[in-house]
């Protein structure tokens, strides 16, 4: 992370915000603490945050009916970012395969979970998990996580309740997921 200190003493990641401190109201992009914890339309940041500008990905309609998600390209092309330019917004922790625990990253935008190696979080040894089993999507415009079973054979369990393909749900910190034979705890990373 390339940190920079603004004249007001705020430290921030200059690889994301450039020369504009996200904490200073007089900067070109003012952070707004609205009801959803996101940005309002008049003060949304510029640069790599919105579509149509250098290194940005255009917003798209999410799969859950409304809002949009903006994928930030953290370093122009994202080549030096091992996560391909996607920001980590949450974690999944599992003790199913390893008693010491394993941590899996949940990225902004869409994160897929399943047995298939093309999933963002693959579990190739879980024979009860479907190839494309579960989807977690961070909807930045609303500041919420949505989750959806992807038509899995054995269903998805969240906090002991079974969910099927056509039922998107809100996902919150400390929710317990059971996908196939794998038990995971979801942790959202608060915006800072």
Buried (B, 14 or more C-beta within 10 A) or exposed (E): EEEBEBEEEEEBEBBBBBEBBBBBEEBBBBBBEEEBEBBEEEEBBEBBBBEEEEBBBEBEEBEBEEBBBBBBBBBEEBEEBEEEBBBEBBBBEBEBEEEEEEEBBBBBBBBBBBBBEEBBBBBEEBEBBBBBBBBBBBBBBBBBBBBBBBEBEBBBBBEEEEBEEEEBBEBBEEBEBBBBBBBBBBBBBEEE
